[in-house]
Amino acid sequence: MPGPIALPGAPLPMSTAQQPLSQTTSMEAQLRRAAEEFESVFLSEMLAPMFEGLDTDGLGGGGMGEEIFRPMLVERYADSISRSGGIGIADSVVREFMRMQAAQPVAVPTTEEPDGAHR
């Protein structure tokens, strides 16, 4: 596949591989964080039914307090599972987004001025 066409006086667009390392790393870190949050929400939804049927009683167990805080505990479990490697959903999401980003065509900037005239 041929590279972008060079226009006289126009800078060439940078592909993802040519972007400054800090910018690429930052984008990947943000994508990784979002993918882990997605996996955490998914795991939370999958774990919640496991804890619905549990009855607890005794010192510190059961009652209104547990009903209120149990969903938060399930969310923390899911978050912990996701951050410690998860079940592979975050990895798949990151891999797919990176593949989609690499497949996007590179836009070649025009030399057209804001008033529409070519210079």
N, C-alpha and C positions, 0 to 999 in steps of 0.2 A: 504494500500500500504506500503510495507516494506521500511525502510529507506536505506541510502547508506550502502554498505558493507565496514566494517572497514578493512583496510590492515595494517599489522604490521608495525609500524614506519611511516605510512603516515597520515598526518593530514586530518581530515574529512572536506569536502567542506561545506561552510556555505550557507544555503538557504537564500532567500531574507528576511525571517522573522528573521534570526539569524545574519544578517549583522549589523555592527555597526550603531547605530541610525543616526549619522551624515551623513554616506554614503547613507543610504536609504532615508533620508530626502532630501539630495542633488539631488539624482536621481529623486525622485518624484517632486521636485521643477523644475528641468530642463524639465521633461516631461510635467508638468502643463504649463510651459511657452511656450513650443513648441506647445502644444494643443491650447492654447489661441491665439497664432500667426496664426495657421491654421484656427481657427474659425474667426479671424479678417479678413483674406484674403477672406474667403468664404463670410462673411457679406459685405465686400467691393464690391465684384462682384455682390452681390444681390442688394445693395443699388445704385450702379452706374446708372442703367437704370432709377431709380426714378428721378434723378437729371438732366438727359440729356435733357429732354423736357422743363425745367424751363427757362423762359426768365426773365432776371432782367434788370432793368435800374434805373437810378436815381443816386444820390450821392454814389459813391463807388461801384456801381453795374454794371454788364454787361461788355462788351468789352473783349479785349484780356487778360487782367489780370485775369478776372474771369475764362476764358477758361483754363488758365494755372493752377490756384490754386484750382479749383473745385475738381479735382481728389484727391488732397491732403486733402481737407476738408472731402471728402467722406471716405478716409482711416482713418482719425482721428475719425470720427463718428463710424466707424466699430470697431476700436481699443477700443474706449470708451465703446461701447456696450459689447464687448467681456470681457473686464476687470471688468465690473460691473455685471457679472453673465451670460451675453450672452444669447444664446437661447438653450444651453445644448449640443452643439457639442463638446466643450472642455471636458466636464464631461464624455461624451460617449467615446471619444478618450482615455482619461486617464484610465477609467475603463477597456476598451478593452485591452490596452497595459499591464496593471497590471495583467489581467486575463491570457494573453498570456505568460507573464513572469513567472507566478506561474505554468503554465502548462509545461514549459520546463523541460526536465529531468536534474537532477543534474549530472554533469560530475565528475567521481571519478578519482583523479589524480593517475598516475602510479608511480611506484618506479623505473622506467627505467632511467638510466643515459643518458646524451646527446650523449654518444658514442654508445648507444644501448644495453649496458650490464645491466643485472638485478643485483642489489646489495642486 
